[in-house]
Amino acid sequence: MKPSLSELLGGGAMTMATGVLPLLEAHPYGRGNATIVMMLLMLAAEEAEKQADVLAAENARLRGVFARAADAPLPEDLGAAVRAAAAGRDDSLRVSALQAENARLRGVLVALHTATEATDAPWGVALDAEIWSLLRDGAAARLVQLPPM
Amino acid sequence: MMLSAEDIARLEAFLDSTLNDAWGLKIVDQFRIHGGASRETYSLEVAYDSAGGPKRRGLILRRDPEDSLIDTERALEFAAYRSFHGRAPVPEAIALVADASVLGKPFFVMERIDGGAAASPFQADPYGAHRETIARQFFAHLGAIARVDPYDTEMPGVVDTPDPERCWARELDYWAGVIAADALEPQPIVEAAIRRLRANPPPPPKRLSVIHGDYRSGNFLHDGAGKILAILDWEMAHIGDALEDLAWALDPLWSHGSDMALGAISHAEAIAAWEQASGLTFDPVAFRWWSLFASVKGMAIWLSSSRAFADGKNTDPVLAFSGWYCTLRHDDIIARRLAAAPRGALA
């Protein structure tokens, strides 16, 4: 069993805190940079553990929204983009692939969200609410926590 | 990180010819101060002869970097320091060089305020037992800045004076443009917030004020005993609606993990201190717009940080941190707010 990526990054942060920062007392600029790097390592330790899961879950939920919007009276181009996005899948669990697909889906979401805001029809109101629920939950899921300082 | 020997020699010659009653000037100590990703900031200790005998003086040098968090003109920041020195705890601006003739990049020099420290905006309780005292001063100083007539400052010479009816549109257009230019991927939350802001414009201010532009925890020095010594980082100063600064100062990102203003006092108390010092009346309708705008502006700054770091223009880790952590925080702040708001409303 080898250390996980999160453990490696967390260990690096601990080394910065206990083995590097104390040596930089007389170098405020370097100490400041080292402190930020330590914080980035802490964030990365959390991100490494959850990033693929967060992206895959969000991509699936985005496709669910698009599936429910597939029959909405959208402009032709947007309707086609929504249906295509709904039919997609994550073929790779590499973070870069998940991110690329997430960006593609979020681009379609911006256009769909704009369209729902332009109508008071029940389908638009319902989709608008569902999109905000998705965005709220997605933003919360992506958050990374700084340790108490 | 230090200035080069060549830079020091040129700077010594420049300061020797610029400072009044000073000759034989030498820079006897210098180091770069961390945190100024929008400028390279150096602390200088200079020694010189004067009519009254040998003297030493602390100075701050602010020099343009290759890239920064914020794209602004150094003349603007210099004018802001000059405008508010003596009206609020603001260091004295001493000299501006707006071209590359001395140090290869534009820079300005100002008075160094000793004995103070800036808090990390992400520290839980940076002001300790003095938190309430500091917070009351913080909002009173902001009110004092808002009270000043912009035409009684140097600002109209370096920035546009907007039509009060268009303050909001000018700011929103600018920062929405930054997001459109710099976002590395689609941003559905802030894009929705921008649409919401455009659909609900605020009432105009009763009068215009000078806006600091980045008035928040972390951008002032305090003495550790309950006194604010210096308000810094005026690089985004402009003329507009004073609620812009108040909303930025009260943004949840700067509340040190609490729902209190500066992590210390209620929003009502902060607003009362601001009203008393500014002579302005708080408009809750306009404030709802400016408070959502504050988070949008924050997103623009953080997305620009991400872009600069990803493009390799500036590898300062502050940009990586801002572009990551602050983006996620403001995305969450906006999403929670608008998901809970009535459809189409600001809150």
Interface residues (C-beta under 8 A of the other chain):
Chain A: H27 P28 Y29 G30 R31 G32 N33 I36 V37 M39 L40 L43 Q99 N102 A103 R106 G107 L109 V110 H113 T114 E117 V125 D128 A129 I131 W132 S133 L135 R136 G138 A139 A140 R142 L143 V144 L146 P148 M149
Chain B: M1 F31 R32 I33 H34 G35 S120 F122 Q123 A124 E185 P186 Q187 P188 I189 E191 A192 R195 D316 P317 V318 A320 F321 W324 Y325 L328 R329 D331 D332 I334 A335 R336 L338 A339 R343 G344
